[in-house]
Amino acid sequence: MKDRVFRILKVVFFLFCMYLILNGQRTVGHWELFTQLIGLSGLLLLLWNYNRKFT
């Protein structure tokens, strides 16, 4: 049960990060670049969390 909840939270977090990246690409500015960087950082965090099991 606990593993399933974490998996759902990871999917929601992934979708949120993708939203930040795609929403930041629509216009040009400092705030949009900042939101893209936050989204990319979130994706890197998810990738690190996934790869942590295999090292």
N, C-alpha and C positions, 0 to 999 in steps of 0.2 A: 504494500500500500504506500509506504513511504517513498519507494523508488518511483512509483507511478506519479506521485505528486511532484517530485523533483523533475521528472521528465516533462510534465505538462508546464511547469514553471520555466524550464529551459526553452521550450517551444514558444511560449508567450514572450520571453525575453528576446529571443531571436527575432520574432516578428516586430517587436518594438524597436530593436536596433535597425532592422531593415527599413522601418518607417522613418527613423531619424535620417538615415543615409539618403533615401529617395526624396524625402521632403526637403533636405538641405540642397539637393541638386537642382531644384526648380529655379532658384534665384541666386544671384551673386551677392555676397556680402560677408562681413566678418562673423555675424551670428550664424549664418547658414553653414559656413566652414566649421565653426565650433560644433554645431549639431552633427555634422558629418563625422568629425573626429570622435565625438562621444559614441556614435553608432559603430564606428570601426573599432574603437576600444572595447566595446561590448562584444563584438564578434570575436576579437582576439581573446577575450576572457573566456568565452565559450569554447574556443578551440583549445586553449590551454587546459581548461577543465576536462575536456575530452581526452587529450593526449596524456594527461597526468596518470591515467590508469595504466598506460603501456610503457612507462619509463621506470 
